[in-house]
């Protein structure tokens, strides 16, 4: 009986003491950068947040019309009017690609047929052509504008061979297509085209190669 009473008193005492333990309350953490209400102009001392004091200006009169804001955007795509001058408007993003031609088409010059070489059945193997104005275009003030002849040109590719293979020192040395000779005496550029290709036509796909 005494044991049971002692156990009951002990349990009651432990329960009462356990419920009277005093714990420190957590310290609240304040987010300085969180606003619970909309800021107004003048709510913050200098330097203030520019997003709270932002403004926009519009120029709607006159020939030039544009928009300006005080937080970094000038003629921005998200501000209207974006920027216009009469019938013209501001371009926000422009991609510009520039290039130079890699060749001057043989059809830009006049060519005269000198000879047609045929096989045993009479089909043309290659033809030989000459041009005076192509020769004149080759030189400017003693310097050369071109460095070789391109055959079968197509989509930035074509048939080109070094001078040691394709250039001849006389017209008598032309023995096949895709060869050329510079006649400095008579001021003529002479080339040999495959089959019936006519350098007077762009379809021949022959060109004078720029450096």
Number of C-alpha atoms within 10 A of each C-alpha: 6 7 8 9 10 11 12 12 12 12 12 12 11 11 11 11 10 10 8 8 7 7 6 5 6 6 6 6 6 7 7 6 6 7 8 6 6 7 13 9 12 10 12 12 8 7 6 12 13 11 10 14 15 12 11 12 11 15 13 13 8 8 10 13 18 21 19 20 15 13 12 8 13 15 19 18 14 8 17 13 18 19 23 17 12 10 6 9 14 14 12 9 7 6 4 5 5 4 5 6 9 14 19 18 22 24 18 15 16 15 23 14 15 12 12 16 18 13 9 6 6 8 12 15 15 20 22 26 21 24 20 18 15 21 18 14 15 20 12 9 6 7 8 13 16 17 14 19 25 24 24 17 17 10 5 8 10 14 13 17 15 10 14 7 11 19 20 19 11 12 16 8 12 19 13 16 18 24 25 27 21 19 17 9 6 9 15 19 21 27 27 29 25 19 15 14 18 22 28 18 16 14 14 19 20 28 23 21 19 17 10
